[in-house]
Amino acid sequence: MLTTKHTSTCHPSPLTEIMAEELLNFIQTHPRLLILTGAGISTDSGIPDYRDIRGEWKQKQPVQHQNFMSSHKARQRYWARSLPGWPIIRDAKPNPSHHALVELELKGHVNLLITQNVDRLHQKAGSQKVIDLHGRSDEVVCMNCDYRVERNTVHSLAAEMNPLFSNMIAEAAPDGDAHIEMDFSRFQIPDCPECGGILKPDVVFFGDNVPKQRVHHCLETLKSSDALLVIGSSLMVYSGFRFCRYAHDLNKPIATLTLGKTRADELSQLKINAPIQDTLTSLLTRI
């Protein structure tokens, strides 16, 4: 099997025309794709990603599930920082990369699109065969009684309850967080209106597990796919990397289109280290 690695360093290559041609060949050779996307596909929509081109954290790690559930202080910090952070996710628009994957689906090349993102931009662009691996940030669920409500409702309530915090200005961080540190001890947290339980975005926080049924569905679809295409993910989190491991075990070819290093570099047959939007846009002109 031919292996092409378009990088000897972490720095991206500008040869997107050649790479788009090789990606086209990969798709035509393996027409039923399982596609896995990560934060890198949404950066052109103004949503920050987690890691740099070396796969290292750009900032402190996001909130951990156990800390959120066990610490009132952690929940105060999370929901306070969400006041300036959530609108960045809520108001983001799909970019040409999202629309390119819609076109691939319409042309019959997408067996399933698994996204590690929680921004719902694939759905906003028009993709139909999508699994939100890590959940969705636009809905909030009670951890006690499963009451469910739109994130905007909780966001508005939190702003009304905390007028002293409602005008904060901060740099956006991934997944509705924001870069701001202050005293959050006076922040009032909205509780479940049904039972008073803890409200949490319907997102798999770091340290939590993706629901088994969701993972099983993705793995079963991988078995019926011709290859795995990873776009915009360093794969440093096992919840996404596992699909590369399974693809390798099933002798399914793997291609990656990601800026910088990925955890699957040694497993992939085609590695493209180039701007995602430019490469996918160039790809579409060839299909």
PATOR-527972 format. One line per 3 residues: number of its first residue (from 1); for each residue z, y, x of N, C-alpha, C, CB. Coordinates in steps of 0.2 Angstrom, whole numbers, plus 5000, padded with zeros to 4 digits. Glycine has a CB too. Layout:
BEGIN
NUM) Z/Y/X/Z/Y/X/Z/Y/X/Z/Y/X; ...;
This chain:
BEGIN
1) 5000/4994/5004/5000/5000/5000/5000/5006/5004/5006/5000/4995; 4995/5011/5003/4995/5017/5007/5001/5021/5006/4988/5021/5006; 5004/5024/5011/5009/5028/5011/5008/5035/5014/5016/5025/5014;
4) 5008/5040/5010/5006/5047/5012/5013/5051/5012/5001/5050/5008; 5014/5054/5018/5020/5059/5018/5018/5066/5020/5026/5056/5022; 5017/5070/5016/5015/5077/5018/5021/5081/5020/5011/5080/5012;
7) 5024/5079/5025/5030/5083/5028/5033/5080/5034/5035/5085/5023; 5034/5084/5039/5038/5081/5045/5044/5085/5045/5034/5082/5051; 5045/5090/5041/5051/5094/5041/5053/5095/5034/5050/5101/5045;
10) 5058/5099/5033/5060/5101/5026/5056/5107/5023/5067/5103/5026; 5052/5110/5028/5048/5116/5025/5042/5114/5021/5046/5120/5031; 5041/5117/5016/5035/5116/5012/5028/5117/5015/5035/5119/5005;
13) 5023/5113/5013/5017/5114/5016/5012/5118/5010/5013/5108/5017; 5008/5122/5013/5004/5126/5008/4997/5122/5006/5001/5133/5011; 4996/5116/5008/4990/5112/5007/4990/5109/5000/4989/5107/5012;
16) 4991/5114/4995/4992/5111/4988/4986/5108/4985/4995/5116/4983; 4980/5111/4988/4973/5108/4985/4973/5101/4987/4968/5112/4988; 4974/5099/4993/4973/5092/4996/4978/5088/4992/4974/5092/5003;
19) 4984/5091/4991/4990/5087/4988/4989/5086/4981/4996/5090/4989; 4986/5091/4978/4984/5090/4971/4979/5084/4970/4981/5096/4968; 4974/5084/4975/4969/5078/4974/4972/5072/4975/4964/5080/4980;
22) 4977/5071/4980/4981/5065/4981/4985/5063/4975/4985/5065/4987; 4988/5068/4972/4992/5067/4966/4988/5064/4960/4996/5073/4964; 4982/5067/4960/4977/5065/4955/4975/5058/4956/4971/5070/4955;
25) 4974/5056/4962/4972/5049/4963/4978/5044/4962/4970/5048/4971; 4984/5047/4963/4990/5043/4961/4990/5041/4954/4997/5046/4964; 4989/5047/4950/4990/5046/4943/4984/5042/4940/4989/5053/4940;
28) 4978/5043/4942/4972/5039/4940/4973/5032/4942/4966/5042/4943; 4976/5030/4947/4977/5023/4949/4983/5020/4945/4979/5023/4957; 4988/5024/4943/4994/5022/4939/4994/5026/4933/5000/5022/4944;
31) 4990/5025/4928/4989/5030/4922/4996/5030/4918/4984/5028/4918; 5000/5025/4917/5006/5025/4913/5012/5027/4917/5007/5018/4909; 5014/5033/4917/5019/5036/4922/5026/5036/4918/5017/5042/4925;
34) 5031/5034/4922/5037/5037/4920/5039/5043/4925/5043/5031/4922; 5040/5049/4922/5041/5055/4926/5048/5057/4925/5036/5060/4923; 5051/5058/4931/5058/5061/4932/5058/5068/4934/5062/5056/4936;
37) 5061/5072/4931/5061/5079/4933/5068/5082/4934/5058/5084/4928; 5069/5086/4939/5075/5089/4941/5075/5097/4941/5077/5087/4948; 5080/5100/4943/5081/5107/4943/5075/5111/4946/5087/5109/4946;
40) 5071/5108/4951/5066/5112/4954/5060/5114/4949/5064/5108/4960; 5060/5110/4944/5054/5112/4939/5056/5118/4935/5052/5106/4935; 5062/5120/4935/5064/5125/4930/5065/5132/4934/5070/5123/4926;
43) 5065/5132/4941/5067/5138/4944/5062/5143/4943/5067/5136/4952; 5055/5142/4942/5050/5147/4940/5051/5150/4933/5043/5144/4940; 5056/5147/4929/5058/5150/4923/5064/5154/4924/5060/5144/4918;
46) 5067/5155/4930/5072/5159/4931/5079/5156/4931/5073/5165/4926; 5079/5149/4931/5085/5145/4931/5087/5143/4938/5085/5139/4926; 5092/5145/4941/5094/5143/4948/5095/5135/4948/5100/5146/4950;
49) 5093/5132/4954/5094/5125/4956/5101/5124/4960/5088/5122/4959; 5102/5118/4961/5109/5117/4964/5108/5116/4972/5111/5110/4962; 5103/5114/4974/5102/5112/4982/5097/5115/4985/5102/5104/4982;
52) 5097/5116/4992/5092/5119/4996/5087/5114/4998/5095/5122/5002; 5083/5115/5003/5077/5111/5005/5080/5105/5009/5072/5114/5008; 5086/5105/5011/5089/5100/5015/5093/5095/5010/5094/5103/5020;
55) 5094/5097/5004/5097/5093/4999/5105/5095/4999/5097/5086/5001; 5107/5100/5002/5114/5102/5003/5115/5107/4997/5115/5106/5009; 5121/5107/4995/5124/5112/4990/5122/5119/4992/5131/5111/4988;
58) 5120/5123/4987/5119/5130/4988/5125/5134/4987/5113/5133/4984; 5130/5132/4983/5136/5135/4981/5141/5129/4980/5135/5139/4975; 5147/5131/4978/5152/5126/4976/5149/5122/4971/5158/5130/4974;
61) 5152/5115/4971/5150/5111/4966/5152/5113/4959/5153/5104/4967; 5148/5111/4954/5149/5113/4947/5156/5110/4944/5143/5111/4942; 5158/5112/4938/5164/5109/4936/5164/5101/4935/5165/5112/4929;
64) 5169/5098/4937/5170/5091/4936/5172/5089/4929/5174/5088/4942; 5170/5083/4926/5172/5081/4920/5179/5081/4919/5168/5075/4918; 5182/5077/4923/5190/5076/4923/5194/5082/4923/5192/5071/4928;
67) 5191/5087/4927/5195/5093/4928/5194/5097/4922/5192/5097/4934; 5188/5097/4919/5187/5101/4913/5191/5098/4907/5180/5101/4910; 5192/5092/4907/5196/5088/4901/5203/5089/4902/5194/5081/4901;
70) 5206/5089/4908/5213/5089/4909/5216/5096/4911/5214/5085/4915; 5212/5101/4912/5215/5107/4914/5212/5113/4910/5212/5109/4922; 5217/5116/4906/5216/5122/4902/5213/5128/4906/5222/5124/4899;
73) 5216/5128/4912/5213/5134/4917/5206/5133/4919/5217/5134/4923; 5204/5126/4920/5197/5125/4921/5192/5126/4915/5196/5117/4923; 5195/5125/4909/5191/5127/4903/5190/5134/4902/5194/5123/4897;
76) 5196/5138/4904/5196/5145/4903/5190/5148/4908/5202/5148/4905; 5190/5145/4914/5185/5148/4919/5178/5146/4917/5187/5144/4926; 5177/5140/4914/5171/5138/4912/5168/5142/4907/5171/5130/4910;
79) 5172/5143/4901/5169/5146/4896/5169/5154/4897/5174/5145/4889; 5173/5157/4901/5172/5164/4903/5166/5165/4907/5179/5166/4907; 5165/5161/4912/5159/5162/4916/5152/5160/4912/5159/5157/4922;
82) 5153/5156/4906/5147/5155/4902/5145/5161/4898/5149/5149/4897; 5149/5166/4897/5148/5172/4893/5142/5176/4897/5153/5177/4893; 5142/5177/4903/5136/5180/4906/5131/5174/4908/5137/5184/4912;
85) 5133/5168/4909/5128/5163/4912/5124/5159/4906/5132/5158/4915; 5127/5158/4900/5123/5154/4895/5117/5158/4893/5127/5153/4889; 5116/5164/4892/5110/5168/4890/5104/5167/4894/5111/5175/4889;
88) 5106/5165/4901/5100/5164/4906/5096/5158/4904/5103/5164/4913; 5100/5152/4902/5097/5146/4900/5094/5147/4893/5103/5141/4900; 5098/5150/4888/5096/5151/4881/5089/5154/4881/5101/5154/4877;
91) 5088/5160/4885/5082/5164/4884/5077/5162/4889/5084/5171/4885; 5078/5157/4893/5072/5155/4897/5066/5152/4894/5075/5149/4902; 5060/5153/4897/5054/5151/4894/5051/5145/4898/5049/5157/4892;
94) 5048/5141/4895/5044/5136/4899/5039/5139/4904/5040/5130/4895; 5038/5136/4910/5033/5139/4915/5027/5134/4915/5037/5140/4922; 5022/5136/4919/5016/5132/4919/5017/5125/4921/5011/5135/4924;
97) 5023/5123/4925/5024/5116/4927/5026/5112/4920/5030/5116/4932; 5030/5115/4916/5032/5112/4910/5025/5111/4905/5037/5116/4906; 5021/5116/4905/5015/5115/4901/5010/5110/4904/5012/5122/4900;
100) 5010/5109/4911/5006/5104/4914/5008/5097/4912/5006/5105/4922; 5015/5096/4911/5017/5089/4909/5015/5088/4902/5024/5089/4911; 5015/5093/4898/5013/5092/4891/5005/5090/4891/5014/5099/4887;
103) 5001/5093/4895/4994/5091/4896/4994/5084/4898/4991/5096/4900; 4998/5082/4903/4997/5075/4905/4999/5070/4899/5002/5074/4911; 5004/5072/4895/5006/5068/4890/5000/5068/4885/5012/5071/4886;
106) 4997/5073/4883/4992/5073/4878/4986/5069/4881/4989/5080/4877; 4985/5068/4887/4980/5064/4890/4982/5057/4891/4978/5067/4897; 4988/5055/4889/4990/5048/4889/4993/5046/4895/4984/5044/4887;
109) 4995/5050/4900/4997/5048/4906/5005/5048/4907/4995/5053/4911; 5009/5050/4901/5016/5050/4901/5019/5044/4897/5019/5057/4899; 5021/5039/4900/5025/5034/4896/5031/5036/4894/5026/5027/4901;
112) 5035/5040/4898/5041/5043/4896/5043/5048/4901/5047/5038/4896; 5046/5054/4899/5048/5059/4903/5055/5060/4903/5045/5066/4902; 5059/5058/4909/5066/5058/4909/5068/5065/4913/5069/5052/4913;
115) 5072/5069/4910/5073/5075/4914/5081/5075/4915/5072/5081/4910; 5083/5077/4921/5090/5078/4923/5092/5085/4921/5091/5077/4930; 5088/5089/4918/5089/5096/4916/5092/5096/4909/5083/5100/4917;
118) 5096/5101/4908/5099/5101/4901/5097/5108/4897/5107/5102/4902; 5091/5111/4900/5089/5117/4897/5084/5116/4891/5085/5121/4903; 5081/5110/4890/5077/5109/4884/5070/5112/4885/5080/5111/4878;
121) 5068/5114/4891/5062/5118/4892/5056/5113/4891/5062/5121/4899; 5057/5107/4893/5051/5102/4891/5050/5102/4884/5053/5095/4894; 5055/5102/4880/5054/5101/4872/5051/5108/4870/5061/5100/4869;
124) 5053/5113/4873/5051/5120/4871/5043/5121/4872/5055/5126/4874; 5041/5117/4878/5034/5118/4880/5030/5113/4875/5033/5115/4887; 5033/5108/4872/5029/5104/4868/5029/5097/4870/5022/5106/4868;
127) 5033/5095/4875/5033/5087/4877/5037/5084/4871/5037/5086/4884; 5034/5078/4870/5037/5074/4864/5041/5068/4867/5032/5071/4859; 5038/5065/4872/5042/5058/4875/5047/5060/4880/5036/5054/4878;
130) 5052/5063/4878/5057/5066/4883/5064/5063/4881/5058/5074/4882; 5067/5061/4887/5074/5059/4887/5079/5064/4891/5075/5051/4889; 5083/5067/4888/5088/5072/4891/5093/5067/4894/5091/5077/4886;
133) 5092/5065/4901/5097/5061/4904/5104/5063/4904/5094/5059/4911; 5105/5070/4906/5111/5073/4906/5113/5077/4900/5112/5077/4912; 5110/5075/4894/5112/5079/4888/5108/5086/4888/5119/5080/4888;
136) 5111/5090/4883/5108/5096/4881/5113/5102/4881/5104/5096/4875; 5112/5107/4884/5117/5113/4884/5117/5117/4878/5115/5117/4890; 5112/5116/4874/5112/5120/4868/5116/5118/4862/5105/5121/4866;
139) 5119/5112/4863/5124/5110/4858/5131/5109/4861/5121/5103/4855; 5136/5109/4857/5143/5108/4859/5146/5103/4854/5147/5115/4858; 5150/5099/4857/5153/5093/4853/5161/5093/4855/5150/5087/4856;
142) 5164/5091/4849/5172/5090/4850/5173/5084/4853/5175/5091/4843; 5177/5084/4858/5178/5077/4862/5183/5073/4858/5181/5079/4869; 5186/5076/4852/5191/5072/4849/5188/5069/4842/5197/5076/4847;
145) 5184/5073/4838/5182/5071/4832/5174/5071/4831/5184/5075/4826; 5170/5072/4837/5163/5072/4837/5160/5078/4833/5161/5066/4835; 5164/5083/4831/5161/5088/4827/5156/5091/4832/5166/5094/4825;
148) 5150/5094/4829/5144/5096/4833/5142/5103/4830/5139/5091/4833; 5141/5107/4835/5139/5114/4833/5134/5117/4838/5145/5119/4832; 5130/5122/4836/5126/5125/4841/5130/5129/4846/5121/5130/4837;
151) 5127/5129/4852/5130/5133/4858/5131/5140/4856/5127/5131/4865; 5126/5143/4853/5126/5150/4852/5132/5152/4847/5119/5152/4849; 5134/5148/4843/5139/5149/4838/5146/5149/4842/5140/5144/4833;
154) 5147/5145/4847/5153/5145/4851/5153/5151/4856/5153/5138/4855; 5147/5152/4858/5146/5158/4863/5148/5165/4859/5139/5158/4865; 5145/5165/4853/5147/5172/4850/5154/5172/4848/5143/5172/4843;
157) 5157/5166/4846/5164/5166/4844/5168/5168/4851/5166/5159/4842; 5167/5165/4856/5170/5167/4862/5170/5174/4864/5168/5162/4868; 5164/5177/4863/5163/5184/4865/5168/5188/4860/5156/5186/4864;
160) 5168/5186/4854/5172/5190/4849/5179/5189/4850/5171/5188/4842; 5182/5184/4853/5189/5182/4854/5191/5186/4861/5190/5175/4855; 5186/5187/4865/5187/5190/4872/5184/5196/4873/5186/5185/4877;
163) 5185/5202/4870/5181/5208/4871/5182/5211/4878/5184/5213/4866; 5187/5209/4881/5188/5211/4888/5183/5208/4893/5195/5210/4890; 5181/5202/4891/5176/5198/4895/5169/5199/4893/5179/5191/4896;
166) 5168/5202/4888/5161/5201/4885/5156/5205/4888/5161/5203/4878; 5158/5210/4892/5153/5214/4896/5152/5212/4903/5154/5221/4895; 5154/5206/4905/5154/5204/4912/5146/5204/4915/5157/5198/4913;
169) 5145/5206/4921/5139/5205/4924/5139/5201/4930/5135/5212/4925; 5135/5196/4930/5136/5191/4936/5129/5188/4937/5141/5186/4934; 5128/5186/4943/5122/5182/4945/5123/5175/4942/5122/5181/4953;
172) 5117/5173/4940/5116/5167/4936/5117/5161/4941/5110/5166/4933; 5120/5156/4939/5121/5149/4942/5118/5144/4938/5129/5148/4944; 5117/5138/4941/5114/5132/4937/5118/5131/4931/5113/5126/4941;
175) 5114/5129/4926/5116/5126/4919/5121/5130/4915/5119/5119/4921; 5120/5137/4915/5123/5141/4911/5130/5144/4914/5125/5137/4905; 5131/5142/4920/5137/5145/4924/5135/5152/4927/5139/5140/4930;
178) 5139/5155/4930/5138/5162/4933/5143/5162/4939/5139/5167/4928; 5140/5166/4944/5144/5167/4950/5149/5173/4949/5140/5169/4956; 5155/5172/4947/5160/5177/4946/5167/5174/4947/5159/5180/4939;
181) 5171/5177/4950/5178/5175/4951/5183/5181/4950/5179/5173/4959; 5187/5179/4945/5192/5184/4943/5198/5181/4940/5189/5189/4938; 5203/5184/4937/5208/5181/4933/5206/5180/4926/5214/5186/4933;
184) 5205/5173/4925/5203/5171/4918/5209/5169/4914/5198/5165/4919; 5215/5170/4916/5221/5167/4912/5222/5170/4905/5227/5169/4916; 5219/5176/4904/5220/5179/4897/5214/5177/4893/5220/5186/4898;
187) 5209/5173/4895/5203/5171/4891/5205/5166/4886/5198/5168/4896; 5203/5167/4880/5205/5163/4874/5199/5158/4873/5206/5167/4867; 5200/5152/4873/5195/5147/4872/5194/5145/4865/5197/5140/4876;
190) 5188/5145/4862/5187/5142/4855/5189/5135/4855/5180/5144/4853; 5193/5132/4850/5194/5125/4849/5190/5123/4843/5201/5124/4848; 5190/5116/4842/5186/5113/4837/5189/5116/4830/5187/5106/4837;
193) 5185/5118/4826/5187/5121/4819/5189/5115/4814/5182/5125/4816; 5188/5109/4816/5189/5104/4812/5196/5100/4813/5184/5098/4812; 5197/5100/4820/5203/5096/4822/5207/5099/4827/5202/5089/4824;
196) 5205/5105/4830/5208/5109/4835/5207/5105/4842/5215/5109/4834; 5202/5101/4843/5201/5097/4849/5197/5101/4854/5197/5091/4848; 5196/5098/4860/5192/5102/4865/5185/5102/4864/5194/5098/4872;
199) 5182/5108/4864/5175/5108/4863/5171/5108/4870/5173/5115/4860; 5166/5105/4871/5163/5104/4877/5155/5104/4876/5165/5097/4881; 5151/5107/4880/5144/5106/4879/5142/5099/4879/5140/5110/4885;
202) 5137/5097/4876/5135/5090/4875/5131/5089/4882/5130/5089/4869; 5134/5089/4887/5131/5088/4894/5135/5083/4898/5131/5095/4898; 5132/5079/4902/5136/5075/4906/5138/5079/4913/5131/5068/4908;
205) 5144/5081/4913/5146/5084/4919/5147/5080/4925/5153/5088/4917; 5147/5083/4931/5148/5079/4937/5154/5075/4936/5148/5084/4943; 5154/5069/4938/5160/5064/4938/5160/5060/4932/5166/5068/4939;
208) 5156/5062/4927/5155/5058/4921/5149/5053/4921/5155/5063/4914; 5149/5049/4916/5144/5044/4916/5138/5045/4911/5146/5037/4916; 5132/5044/4913/5127/5044/4908/5128/5038/4903/5120/5044/4911;
211) 5127/5039/4896/5128/5034/4891/5124/5028/4893/5127/5036/4884; 5127/5022/4893/5123/5016/4895/5117/5015/4891/5128/5010/4894; 5117/5016/4884/5111/5015/4880/5105/5019/4882/5113/5016/4873;
214) 5107/5025/4884/5102/5030/4887/5098/5027/4893/5105/5037/4888; 5103/5025/4898/5100/5022/4904/5096/5016/4903/5106/5021/4909; 5098/5012/4898/5095/5005/4897/5088/5007/4894/5099/5001/4892;
217) 5087/5012/4890/5081/5013/4887/5076/5016/4893/5081/5019/4882; 5079/5020/4897/5074/5022/4903/5072/5017/4907/5078/5028/4907; 5077/5012/4909/5075/5007/4913/5070/5002/4910/5081/5003/4915;
220) 5071/5001/4903/5066/4996/4900/5059/5000/4900/5068/4995/4893; 5059/5006/4899/5052/5010/4899/5049/5009/4906/5053/5017/4897; 5053/5010/4911/5051/5009/4918/5047/5003/4919/5057/5010/4923;
223) 5050/4997/4916/5047/4991/4917/5040/4991/4914/5051/4985/4914; 5038/4994/4909/5032/4994/4906/5027/5000/4909/5032/4995/4899; 5030/5004/4914/5026/5009/4917/5023/5007/4923/5031/5015/4919;
226) 5017/5010/4925/5014/5008/4931/5017/5011/4938/5006/5011/4931; 5020/5017/4937/5023/5020/4943/5028/5025/4941/5017/5023/4947; 5032/5028/4946/5037/5033/4945/5035/5039/4948/5044/5030/4947;
229) 5035/5045/4945/5033/5051/4948/5039/5056/4947/5027/5055/4945; 5042/5058/4953/5048/5062/4953/5046/5069/4954/5053/5060/4958; 5048/5074/4950/5046/5081/4951/5052/5086/4951/5041/5083/4945;
232) 5053/5089/4956/5058/5094/4957/5065/5092/4957/5058/5099/4951; 5066/5086/4960/5073/5083/4961/5074/5081/4968/5074/5078/4956; 5080/5082/4971/5082/5080/4978/5084/5073/4977/5087/5084/4981;
235) 5086/5071/4971/5088/5064/4969/5095/5062/4973/5083/5059/4972; 5099/5068/4975/5105/5067/4978/5110/5064/4973/5107/5073/4981; 5109/5065/4967/5114/5062/4962/5111/5055/4960/5115/5067/4956;
238) 5116/5050/4960/5114/5043/4959/5111/5042/4952/5120/5039/4959; 5113/5046/4947/5110/5045/4940/5103/5046/4940/5113/5050/4935; 5100/5050/4944/5092/5050/4945/5090/5045/4950/5090/5057/4946;
241) 5093/5045/4955/5091/5041/4961/5090/5033/4959/5095/5041/4967; 5094/5031/4954/5094/5024/4952/5087/5022/4950/5099/5023/4947; 5083/5027/4947/5077/5025/4945/5072/5023/4950/5074/5030/4940;
244) 5073/5027/4956/5069/5025/4962/5071/5018/4965/5070/5031/4967; 5078/5017/4965/5080/5010/4967/5077/5005/4963/5087/5010/4967; 5077/5006/4956/5074/5001/4951/5067/5000/4952/5076/5002/4944;
247) 5063/5006/4953/5056/5006/4954/5054/5002/4960/5053/5013/4954; 5058/5003/4965/5057/4999/4972/5058/4992/4971/5062/5002/4977; 5063/4990/4967/5065/4983/4966/5059/4980/4962/5071/4982/4963;
250) 5056/4984/4957/5051/4981/4953/5044/4982/4956/5051/4985/4946; 5044/4984/4962/5037/4985/4966/5033/4990/4962/5033/4978/4966; 5036/4995/4959/5033/5001/4956/5032/5006/4961/5036/5003/4949;
253) 5026/5009/4962/5025/5014/4967/5028/5020/4965/5017/5016/4967; 5030/5024/4970/5034/5030/4969/5031/5036/4972/5042/5030/4971; 5030/5042/4968/5028/5048/4971/5033/5054/4970/5021/5050/4968;
256) 5034/5058/4975/5038/5064/4974/5035/5070/4975/5044/5063/4978; 5036/5075/4971/5033/5082/4971/5039/5086/4971/5028/5084/4966; 5042/5088/4977/5048/5092/4977/5049/5096/4984/5054/5087/4977;
259) 5051/5102/4983/5052/5106/4989/5058/5103/4993/5053/5113/4987; 5056/5101/4999/5062/5098/5004/5063/5091/5003/5068/5102/5002; 5069/5089/5006/5071/5082/5007/5073/5079/5000/5077/5082/5012;
262) 5071/5073/4999/5074/5069/4994/5077/5063/4996/5068/5067/4989; 5082/5060/4992/5085/5054/4994/5080/5048/4994/5091/5053/4989; 5075/5049/4991/5070/5043/4990/5064/5043/4995/5067/5043/4983;
265) 5065/5048/5000/5059/5049/5005/5057/5042/5008/5061/5053/5011; 5061/5037/5010/5060/5031/5013/5057/5026/5008/5066/5028/5016; 5058/5027/5001/5055/5023/4996/5049/5025/4993/5060/5022/4991;
268) 5047/5031/4994/5041/5034/4991/5034/5032/4995/5041/5041/4990; 5029/5031/4991/5022/5030/4994/5019/5037/4995/5018/5025/4990; 5020/5041/4991/5017/5048/4991/5022/5053/4991/5012/5049/4986;
271) 5023/5057/4996/5028/5063/4996/5025/5069/4997/5034/5061/5002; 5025/5074/4992/5022/5080/4992/5028/5085/4993/5017/5081/4986; 5028/5089/4998/5033/5094/4999/5029/5101/4999/5036/5094/5006;
274) 5028/5103/4993/5024/5109/4991/5027/5112/4985/5017/5107/4991; 5025/5119/4984/5027/5122/4977/5024/5118/4971/5024/5129/4977; 5029/5117/4967/5028/5113/4961/5023/5116/4956/5034/5111/4957;
277) 5023/5122/4954/5019/5125/4950/5012/5125/4952/5022/5132/4948; 5011/5127/4958/5004/5128/4961/5001/5121/4961/5004/5131/4968; 5005/5116/4963/5002/5109/4964/5000/5106/4957/5007/5105/4967;
280) 5004/5107/4952/5003/5105/4946/4997/5108/4942/5009/5105/4941; 4997/5115/4943/4991/5119/4941/4985/5117/4944/4993/5127/4942; 4985/5116/4950/4979/5113/4953/4977/5107/4951/4980/5113/4961;
283) 4982/5102/4950/4980/5096/4947/4977/5096/4941/4987/5092/4947; 4979/5100/4936/4976/5100/4929/4969/5102/4930/4980/5105/4925; 4966/5106/4935/4959/5108/4935/4955/5102/4937/4958/5114/4940;
286) 4958/5097/4939/4954/5091/4941/4954/5085/4936/4957/5088/4948; 4959/5085/4931/4959/5080/4926/4954/5081/4921/4966/5079/4924;
